[in-house]
Amino acid sequence: MNARSLADTSASFDWLGVSFGLTPQLFRFWSRAGYRPVVMSNTPNDQTGEMSIKMLLPVSAACW
């Protein structure tokens, strides 16, 4: 989603979020895109063995 598509929506957003199984590659990708970690699980996923992480990207002045 880019800034133009955000501006074209009728709803207003303060942030966008992602949740994924934590790997160095995915963390680096989302961090470089401006997302910040907010929550990480303390136990690994039963199926993948990865820790889950949630990251947010502030998109409004309310977040700064």
Rosetta blueprint (number, residue, H / E / L):
1 M L
2 N L
3 A H
4 R H
5 S H
6 L H
7 A H
8 D L
9 T L
10 S L
11 A L
12 S L
13 F L
14 D L
15 W E
16 L E
17 G E
18 V E
19 S E
20 F E
21 G E
22 L L
23 T L
24 P H
25 Q H
26 L H
27 F H
28 R H
29 F H
30 W H
31 S H
32 R H
33 A L
34 G L
35 Y L
36 R E
37 P E
38 V E
39 V E
40 M E
41 S L
42 N L
43 T L
44 P L
45 N L
46 D L
47 Q L
48 T L
49 G L
50 E L
51 M L
52 S E
53 I E
54 K E
55 M E
56 L E
57 L E
58 P E
59 V L
60 S L
61 A H
62 A H
63 C H
64 W L
